[in-house]
Amino acid sequence: MSANNLLEHYKAQRLALAQKPTNADWLTSFTENLAQRVEAYGLPTRQNEAWKYTRLDALAKHEWPAARKQAIAALPSSVAESHKVALVNGMLDEAHSTIADLPTGVTICPLTQHPQCETIKEKVITHYTHNQPKFFKACSLFEIEHSLVISVDANTVCERPLHLHNLLHADETASSHPNVIILLGENAAATVVESFHANEQQHFTNQVVTIAVEKNADLTYIKCANIASQTHCVTSHEVMVARDARFNAHSLTQGAGLVRFEWNVALNEPNAFASINGLFRGLGKGQLDNPILIKHKAANTQSVVNYRGILDDSSIGVFNGKVKVYPDAQNICAQMQNNNLLLSERAEIDTKPVLEIYADDVKCSHGTTVGELDEDALFFLMSRGIDYDTARAMLVDAFAHSIYDTLFDSTIRQWLENDYAN
């Protein structure tokens, strides 16, 4: 199946959904606009700068019928003491979720069932009207009516982590287009862990996560994916950070398939803060793509982006990060760093940190490194009686641990290191 055929198949499938009979005028209008975006932009190619290093050939070899609603036997391992949320093939599975005992002020439900449904719809539609989505994002947003909403009311602190299991489970080749909306009201605080899982069939997940962190709120968001060679995962994260709010993200990807975690973070008001710490590890012929855009739209905002890549076998890693400072965003501070470790002569890393600055009073830095394991360090360990494979693993783990150490919650860090990564 060629890329053009994939485009036609995808358009037909998504447009058929948009033409379903519905009484919701907002949905009809919104999906019509999305259909225009799909037509206008088309499937991205490597001539598109944002997709220059991403190879979609494997994705274009298959048709991707929508995954059907399907039961699962049990959830994978979860963070200890967390509230569990199961999203199976893009739909909430209440039987495997533990959301009945959520604290007052925390709501997890489909968009259409949320008490603030109209307000949320207006906020999301306004955002995507002003920030017009391109092909993959527009296709996923056709499913916005079925979005899962995680909301924390103003002045509410959710003490226990919320663990969202995003599962693609099918008996045949299938696709899923889950939409997740995370909203924190003023002075709210929460930690959300989202882990991606797929069984052994050919899978394609095209996800949009929309996040709004209101005034003086604090959100920690951990996103992780361990991808097999037959799995393709494209996720767009749209983040809006208000005055005095903090958004701390941790992106952890590993595997032999295609993973593209895109981050678009807007620091919209003074004293907003955002950090993204990322670790990506490529195996086999995996592609791990990390496009990042941090937009400093207001004065006195701060951002930190710190990514590390570990590429083995014939895998390809991509870091395409940009910090954009708008004209009125004076007295801002932005740091962006990407360090990479190549473990094989066939492995490849394409890294391009960029600063785009339209203000004068700024403090911005960016850098990147690419290297191999230190032969002297290997020799030192082996001279102490440690075999080669163990010594190699110790050095790789040490390189990765600077990212794990940015996770201050020891329970989540232990789950990541001992359960999920394995």
LOTORMAR-543833 format. One line per field, with one value per residue (C-alpha): residue number from 1; x, y, z; residue in three letters. Coordinates in nm, 3 decimals, always signed. Example, Ala and Ser with C-alpha at 12.3 -4.5 7.8 and 13.67 -1.06 7.14 Angstrom:
// LOTORMAR-543833
i = [1  2]
xx = [+1.230  +1.367]
yy = [-0.450  -0.106]
zz = [+0.780  +0.714]
aa = [ALA  SER]
***
This chain:
// LOTORMAR-543833
i = [1  2  3  4  5  6  7  8  9  10  11  12  13  14  15  16  17  18  19  20  21  22  23  24  25  26  27  28  29  30  31  32  33  34  35  36  37  38  39  40  41  42  43  44  45  46  47  48  49  50  51  52  53  54  55  56  57  58  59  60  61  62  63  64  65  66  67  68  69  70  71  72  73  74  75  76  77  78  79  80  81  82  83  84  85  86  87  88  89  90  91  92  93  94  95  96  97  98  99  100  101  102  103  104  105  106  107  108  109  110  111  112  113  114  115  116  117  118  119  120  121  122  123  124  125  126  127  128  129  130  131  132  133  134  135  136  137  138  139  140  141  142  143  144  145  146  147  148  149  150  151  152  153  154  155  156  157  158  159  160  161  162  163  164  165  166  167  168  169  170  171  172  173  174  175  176  177  178  179  180  181  182  183  184  185  186  187  188  189  190  191  192  193  194  195  196  197  198  199  200  201  202  203  204  205  206  207  208  209  210  211  212  213  214  215  216  217  218  219  220  221  222  223  224  225  226  227  228  229  230  231  232  233  234  235  236  237  238  239  240  241  242  243  244  245  246  247  248  249  250  251  252  253  254  255  256  257  258  259  260  261  262  263  264  265  266  267  268  269  270  271  272  273  274  275  276  277  278  279  280  281  282  283  284  285  286  287  288  289  290  291  292  293  294  295  296  297  298  299  300  301  302  303  304  305  306  307  308  309  310  311  312  313  314  315  316  317  318  319  320  321  322  323  324  325  326  327  328  329  330  331  332  333  334  335  336  337  338  339  340  341  342  343  344  345  346  347  348  349  350  351  352  353  354  355  356  357  358  359  360  361  362  363  364  365  366  367  368  369  370  371  372  373  374  375  376  377  378  379  380  381  382  383  384  385  386  387  388  389  390  391  392  393  394  395  396  397  398  399  400  401  402  403  404  405  406  407  408  409  410  411  412  413  414  415  416  417  418  419  420  421  422]
xx = [+0.000  +0.164  +0.171  -0.090  -0.315  -0.271  -0.377  -0.689  -0.778  -0.729  -0.930  -1.217  -1.227  -1.213  -1.454  -1.706  -1.694  -1.741  -2.052  -2.231  -2.577  -2.543  -2.742  -2.428  -2.380  -2.042  -1.915  -2.039  -1.876  -1.552  -1.514  -1.585  -1.295  -1.077  -1.169  -1.043  -0.717  -0.672  -0.729  -0.500  -0.198  -0.208  +0.018  +0.353  +0.660  +1.031  +1.024  +0.836  +1.099  +0.910  +0.909  +1.247  +1.396  +1.078  +1.021  +0.655  +0.715  +0.622  +0.307  +0.205  +0.228  -0.100  -0.458  -0.563  -0.925  -1.048  -1.004  -1.329  -1.435  -1.271  -1.244  -0.910  -0.828  -0.633  -0.429  -0.050  +0.142  +0.054  +0.224  +0.171  -0.120  -0.237  -0.590  -0.604  -0.771  -0.803  -0.839  -0.883  -0.881  -0.958  -1.256  -1.282  -1.298  -1.465  -1.445  -1.064  -1.052  -1.050  -1.211  -1.508  -1.302  -1.153  -1.116  -1.370  -1.289  -1.126  -1.334  -1.244  -1.508  -1.588  -1.625  -1.998  -2.058  -1.848  -2.037  -1.840  -1.877  -1.977  -1.697  -1.437  -1.559  -1.537  -1.184  -1.058  -1.227  -1.100  -0.745  -0.753  -0.923  -0.635  -0.370  -0.485  -0.390  -0.216  -0.273  -0.225  -0.351  -0.658  -0.737  -0.721  -0.938  -1.224  -1.268  -1.288  -1.649  -1.516  -1.234  -1.144  -1.135  -0.922  -1.004  -0.893  -1.101  -0.957  -0.788  -0.786  -0.476  -0.486  -0.247  -0.224  -0.101  -0.353  -0.226  -0.376  -0.320  -0.355  -0.403  -0.439  -0.575  -0.696  -0.695  -0.595  -0.432  -0.603  -0.577  -0.686  -0.730  -0.764  -0.810  -0.725  -0.798  -0.624  -0.742  -0.609  -0.799  -0.640  -0.417  -0.473  -0.204  -0.184  +0.047  -0.063  +0.122  +0.028  +0.172  +0.117  +0.067  -0.010  -0.042  +0.144  -0.069  +0.012  -0.103  -0.121  -0.213  -0.267  -0.332  -0.389  -0.342  -0.468  -0.348  -0.445  -0.271  -0.446  -0.312  -0.077  -0.155  +0.110  +0.097  +0.351  +0.291  +0.488  +0.443  +0.606  +0.592  +0.771  +0.707  +0.746  +0.857  +0.502  +0.365  +0.342  +0.261  +0.215  +0.114  +0.071  +0.075  -0.077  -0.001  -0.120  +0.041  -0.107  +0.033  +0.250  +0.168  +0.414  +0.417  +0.676  +0.680  +0.884  +0.891  +1.028  +1.025  +1.190  +1.155  +1.191  +0.880  +0.788  +0.732  +0.675  +0.600  +0.540  +0.528  +0.385  +0.402  +0.274  +0.380  +0.097  +0.125  +0.400  +0.590  +0.471  +0.722  +0.764  +1.018  +1.041  +1.292  +1.315  +1.486  +1.457  +1.621  +1.612  +1.641  +1.630  +1.508  +1.312  +1.246  +1.210  +1.113  +1.101  +0.977  +0.946  +0.825  +0.836  +0.661  +0.750  +0.457  +0.485  +0.753  +0.929  +0.862  +1.105  +1.158  +1.399  +1.428  +1.673  +1.677  +1.905  +1.907  +2.050  +2.058  +2.148  +2.136  +1.999  +1.770  +1.721  +1.670  +1.549  +1.559  +1.406  +1.366  +1.283  +1.243  +1.050  +1.057  +0.786  +0.852  +0.684  +0.845  +1.123  +1.327  +1.276  +1.506  +1.521  +1.755  +1.761  +2.008  +2.023  +2.297  +2.314  +2.492  +2.546  +2.596  +2.623  +2.793  +2.455  +2.265  +2.179  +2.090  +1.958  +1.960  +1.873  +1.813  +1.701  +1.648  +1.415  +1.427  +1.236  +1.304  +1.614  +1.624  +1.652  +1.878  +1.871  +2.105  +2.101  +2.342  +2.382  +2.641  +2.685  +2.929  +3.009  +3.082  +3.406  +3.655  +3.865  +3.562  +3.482  +3.841  +3.837  +3.523  +3.643  +3.979  +3.781  +3.642  +3.317  +3.232  +3.188  +2.809  +2.758  +3.010  +2.842  +2.501  +2.630  +2.762  +2.442  +2.231  +2.447  +2.393  +2.015  +1.985  +2.026  +1.678  +1.527  +1.670  +1.451  +1.153  +1.120  +0.849  +1.046  +0.741  +0.695  +1.068  +1.081  +0.786  +0.950  +1.288  +1.171  +0.833  +0.756  +1.101  +1.115]
yy = [+0.000  +0.326  +0.647  +0.792  +0.492  +0.535  +0.896  +0.805  +0.523  +0.742  +1.029  +0.801  +0.639  +0.965  +1.151  +0.869  +0.922  +1.295  +1.238  +1.028  +1.161  +1.375  +1.634  +1.810  +2.122  +2.188  +1.847  +1.885  +2.226  +2.113  +1.796  +1.986  +2.213  +1.908  +1.756  +2.071  +2.044  +1.681  +1.781  +2.083  +1.924  +1.560  +1.286  +1.440  +1.352  +1.387  +1.711  +1.856  +1.991  +1.863  +1.510  +1.521  +1.231  +1.025  +0.731  +0.640  +0.356  +0.082  +0.270  +0.292  -0.085  -0.164  -0.058  +0.045  -0.039  +0.104  -0.128  -0.262  -0.245  -0.542  -0.687  -0.741  -0.997  -0.764  -0.446  -0.446  -0.349  -0.010  +0.250  +0.158  +0.332  +0.495  +0.550  +0.326  +0.430  +0.183  +0.318  +0.022  +0.095  +0.458  +0.384  +0.399  +0.053  +0.115  -0.252  -0.229  +0.127  +0.227  +0.568  +0.519  +0.636  +0.950  +1.242  +1.522  +1.763  +1.502  +1.379  +1.113  +1.036  +1.068  +1.426  +1.400  +1.291  +1.561  +1.820  +2.097  +1.947  +2.270  +2.475  +2.210  +2.180  +2.557  +2.567  +2.280  +2.392  +2.749  +2.618  +2.405  +2.677  +2.914  +2.640  +2.458  +2.089  +1.914  +1.565  +1.317  +1.552  +1.645  +1.279  +1.192  +1.490  +1.341  +1.131  +1.431  +1.347  +1.033  +1.209  +1.096  +1.392  +1.405  +1.722  +1.853  +2.138  +2.462  +2.440  +2.057  +1.847  +1.487  +1.315  +0.979  +0.945  +0.892  +0.605  +0.596  +0.267  +0.333  -0.012  -0.114  -0.468  -0.641  -0.982  -0.836  -0.532  -0.229  +0.140  +0.352  +0.730  +0.814  +1.172  +1.267  +1.605  +1.694  +2.007  +2.153  +2.442  +2.729  +2.623  +2.253  +1.985  +1.634  +1.368  +1.175  +0.869  +0.745  +0.416  +0.274  -0.099  -0.307  -0.678  -0.862  -0.763  -0.487  -0.169  +0.201  +0.453  +0.817  +1.014  +1.376  +1.484  +1.834  +1.979  +2.305  +2.408  +2.710  +2.985  +2.861  +2.495  +2.219  +1.918  +1.639  +1.423  +1.105  +0.951  +0.618  +0.373  +0.041  -0.036  -0.363  -0.370  -0.411  -0.111  +0.251  +0.525  +0.892  +1.123  +1.501  +1.679  +2.028  +2.207  +2.550  +2.689  +2.992  +3.250  +3.109  +2.752  +2.464  +2.182  +1.906  +1.634  +1.316  +1.137  +0.780  +0.576  +0.248  -0.016  -0.137  +0.026  +0.380  +0.622  +0.994  +1.196  +1.557  +1.832  +2.179  +2.380  +2.738  +2.950  +3.197  +3.417  +3.560  +3.329  +3.013  +2.727  +2.410  +2.130  +1.820  +1.550  +1.278  +0.943  +0.746  +0.410  +0.255  -0.118  -0.323  -0.098  +0.129  +0.497  +0.727  +1.079  +1.371  +1.700  +1.973  +2.332  +2.557  +2.892  +3.173  +3.408  +3.612  +3.779  +3.610  +3.258  +2.969  +2.638  +2.346  +2.068  +1.786  +1.475  +1.174  +0.921  +0.568  +0.406  +0.041  -0.202  -0.021  +0.217  +0.584  +0.861  +1.212  +1.519  +1.823  +2.086  +2.452  +2.735  +3.030  +3.358  +3.607  +3.986  +4.072  +3.784  +3.976  +3.845  +3.480  +3.185  +2.881  +2.582  +2.298  +2.008  +1.676  +1.417  +1.093  +0.759  +0.537  +0.169  +0.039  +0.148  +0.112  +0.332  +0.689  +1.008  +1.323  +1.610  +1.974  +2.209  +2.555  +2.895  +3.147  +3.472  +3.795  +3.964  +4.134  +4.061  +3.681  +3.408  +3.111  +2.818  +2.505  +2.224  +1.866  +1.589  +1.254  +0.989  +0.626  +0.435  +0.536  +0.256  +0.354  +0.323  -0.017  -0.131  -0.007  -0.206  -0.520  -0.499  -0.533  -0.869  -0.745  -0.914  -0.703  -0.721  -0.626  -0.343  -0.211  -0.225  -0.041  +0.247  +0.270  +0.271  +0.545  +0.755  +0.705  +0.762  +1.138  +1.142  +0.897  +1.111  +1.405  +1.200  +1.305  +1.049  +0.739  +0.511  +0.610  +0.588  +0.238  +0.125  +0.261  +0.103  -0.236  -0.307  -0.105  -0.103  -0.482]
zz = [+0.000  -0.112  +0.085  -0.151  -0.092  +0.281  +0.247  +0.049  +0.286  +0.592  +0.444  +0.351  +0.692  +0.884  +0.655  +0.687  +1.061  +1.019  +0.806  +1.068  +1.154  +1.465  +1.655  +1.772  +1.559  +1.721  +1.611  +1.254  +1.217  +1.381  +1.173  +0.853  +0.938  +1.013  +0.677  +0.508  +0.702  +0.593  +0.230  +0.254  +0.418  +0.310  +0.441  +0.544  +0.341  +0.410  +0.210  +0.509  +0.751  +1.057  +0.910  +0.736  +0.932  +0.985  +0.754  +0.711  +0.463  +0.710  +0.805  +0.440  +0.384  +0.560  +0.577  +0.925  +1.008  +1.337  +1.635  +1.775  +2.136  +2.304  +2.652  +2.825  +3.092  +3.321  +3.330  +3.309  +3.621  +3.768  +3.984  +4.348  +4.523  +4.201  +4.071  +3.762  +3.436  +3.147  +2.794  +2.558  +2.185  +2.262  +2.490  +2.868  +3.026  +3.362  +3.462  +3.486  +3.619  +3.984  +3.953  +4.184  +4.482  +4.327  +4.567  +4.556  +4.274  +4.048  +3.753  +3.495  +3.231  +2.858  +2.737  +2.673  +3.033  +3.199  +3.408  +3.234  +2.888  +2.711  +2.868  +2.780  +2.421  +2.376  +2.516  +2.302  +1.980  +2.028  +2.069  +1.754  +1.554  +1.628  +1.601  +1.291  +1.310  +1.023  +0.886  +1.170  +1.440  +1.235  +1.168  +1.537  +1.633  +1.435  +1.750  +1.984  +2.076  +2.248  +2.435  +2.783  +3.022  +3.336  +3.530  +3.868  +4.004  +4.138  +4.479  +4.462  +4.521  +4.400  +4.640  +4.461  +4.100  +3.822  +3.606  +3.258  +3.075  +2.703  +2.549  +2.186  +2.192  +1.877  +1.709  +1.373  +1.215  +1.366  +1.448  +1.742  +1.764  +2.134  +2.250  +2.608  +2.768  +3.096  +3.278  +3.603  +3.758  +3.950  +4.240  +4.159  +4.161  +4.017  +3.878  +3.569  +3.440  +3.092  +2.971  +2.623  +2.567  +2.256  +2.194  +1.917  +1.616  +1.365  +1.538  +1.466  +1.736  +1.642  +1.961  +2.061  +2.424  +2.508  +2.839  +3.010  +3.335  +3.485  +3.715  +3.988  +3.913  +3.909  +3.676  +3.654  +3.346  +3.271  +2.926  +2.841  +2.553  +2.502  +2.135  +1.944  +1.580  +1.444  +1.634  +1.518  +1.767  +1.675  +1.961  +1.967  +2.304  +2.304  +2.631  +2.752  +3.069  +3.248  +3.493  +3.775  +3.667  +3.638  +3.385  +3.433  +3.169  +3.139  +2.803  +2.804  +2.484  +2.393  +2.124  +1.769  +1.617  +1.515  +1.803  +1.748  +2.061  +1.957  +2.220  +2.156  +2.477  +2.501  +2.801  +2.762  +3.073  +3.298  +3.534  +3.359  +3.374  +3.167  +3.168  +2.950  +3.040  +2.779  +2.732  +2.409  +2.339  +1.992  +1.925  +1.605  +1.322  +1.553  +1.485  +1.784  +1.684  +1.929  +1.779  +2.044  +2.023  +2.330  +2.276  +2.516  +2.461  +2.781  +2.992  +3.284  +3.160  +3.191  +3.012  +3.040  +2.781  +2.856  +2.633  +2.612  +2.330  +2.328  +1.983  +1.925  +1.630  +1.319  +1.506  +1.425  +1.678  +1.604  +1.825  +1.655  +1.925  +1.893  +2.145  +2.002  +2.195  +2.096  +2.077  +2.409  +2.600  +2.775  +3.068  +2.983  +3.044  +2.815  +2.816  +2.565  +2.566  +2.380  +2.453  +2.257  +2.283  +1.978  +2.062  +1.705  +1.384  +1.210  +1.456  +1.356  +1.539  +1.372  +1.619  +1.560  +1.856  +1.739  +1.899  +1.731  +1.929  +1.868  +2.205  +2.347  +2.719  +2.718  +2.849  +2.610  +2.555  +2.345  +2.271  +2.157  +2.182  +2.006  +2.123  +2.191  +2.512  +2.679  +2.607  +2.910  +3.138  +2.985  +3.038  +3.399  +3.483  +3.307  +3.484  +3.810  +3.697  +3.539  +3.208  +2.891  +2.865  +3.229  +3.208  +2.893  +3.058  +3.365  +3.154  +2.951  +3.268  +3.416  +3.105  +3.128  +3.500  +3.481  +3.324  +3.574  +3.853  +3.743  +3.866  +4.227  +4.307  +4.407  +4.367  +4.002  +3.934  +4.082  +3.869  +3.555  +3.622  +3.754  +3.591  +3.282  +3.122  +3.142]
aa = [MET  SER  ALA  ASN  ASN  LEU  LEU  GLU  HIS  TYR  LYS  ALA  GLN  ARG  LEU  ALA  LEU  ALA  GLN  LYS  PRO  THR  ASN  ALA  ASP  TRP  LEU  THR  SER  PHE  THR  GLU  ASN  LEU  ALA  GLN  ARG  VAL  GLU  ALA  TYR  GLY  LEU  PRO  THR  ARG  GLN  ASN  GLU  ALA  TRP  LYS  TYR  THR  ARG  LEU  ASP  ALA  LEU  ALA  LYS  HIS  GLU  TRP  PRO  ALA  ALA  ARG  LYS  GLN  ALA  ILE  ALA  ALA  LEU  PRO  SER  SER  VAL  ALA  GLU  SER  HIS  LYS  VAL  ALA  LEU  VAL  ASN  GLY  MET  LEU  ASP  GLU  ALA  HIS  SER  THR  ILE  ALA  ASP  LEU  PRO  THR  GLY  VAL  THR  ILE  CYS  PRO  LEU  THR  GLN  HIS  PRO  GLN  CYS  GLU  THR  ILE  LYS  GLU  LYS  VAL  ILE  THR  HIS  TYR  THR  HIS  ASN  GLN  PRO  LYS  PHE  PHE  LYS  ALA  CYS  SER  LEU  PHE  GLU  ILE  GLU  HIS  SER  LEU  VAL  ILE  SER  VAL  ASP  ALA  ASN  THR  VAL  CYS  GLU  ARG  PRO  LEU  HIS  LEU  HIS  ASN  LEU  LEU  HIS  ALA  ASP  GLU  THR  ALA  SER  SER  HIS  PRO  ASN  VAL  ILE  ILE  LEU  LEU  GLY  GLU  ASN  ALA  ALA  ALA  THR  VAL  VAL  GLU  SER  PHE  HIS  ALA  ASN  GLU  GLN  GLN  HIS  PHE  THR  ASN  GLN  VAL  VAL  THR  ILE  ALA  VAL  GLU  LYS  ASN  ALA  ASP  LEU  THR  TYR  ILE  LYS  CYS  ALA  ASN  ILE  ALA  SER  GLN  THR  HIS  CYS  VAL  THR  SER  HIS  GLU  VAL  MET  VAL  ALA  ARG  ASP  ALA  ARG  PHE  ASN  ALA  HIS  SER  LEU  THR  GLN  GLY  ALA  GLY  LEU  VAL  ARG  PHE  GLU  TRP  ASN  VAL  ALA  LEU  ASN  GLU  PRO  ASN  ALA  PHE  ALA  SER  ILE  ASN  GLY  LEU  PHE  ARG  GLY  LEU  GLY  LYS  GLY  GLN  LEU  ASP  ASN  PRO  ILE  LEU  ILE  LYS  HIS  LYS  ALA  ALA  ASN  THR  GLN  SER  VAL  VAL  ASN  TYR  ARG  GLY  ILE  LEU  ASP  ASP  SER  SER  ILE  GLY  VAL  PHE  ASN  GLY  LYS  VAL  LYS  VAL  TYR  PRO  ASP  ALA  GLN  ASN  ILE  CYS  ALA  GLN  MET  GLN  ASN  ASN  ASN  LEU  LEU  LEU  SER  GLU  ARG  ALA  GLU  ILE  ASP  THR  LYS  PRO  VAL  LEU  GLU  ILE  TYR  ALA  ASP  ASP  VAL  LYS  CYS  SER  HIS  GLY  THR  THR  VAL  GLY  GLU  LEU  ASP  GLU  ASP  ALA  LEU  PHE  PHE  LEU  MET  SER  ARG  GLY  ILE  ASP  TYR  ASP  THR  ALA  ARG  ALA  MET  LEU  VAL  ASP  ALA  PHE  ALA  HIS  SER  ILE  TYR  ASP  THR  LEU  PHE  ASP  SER  THR  ILE  ARG  GLN  TRP  LEU  GLU  ASN  ASP  TYR  ALA  ASN]
***
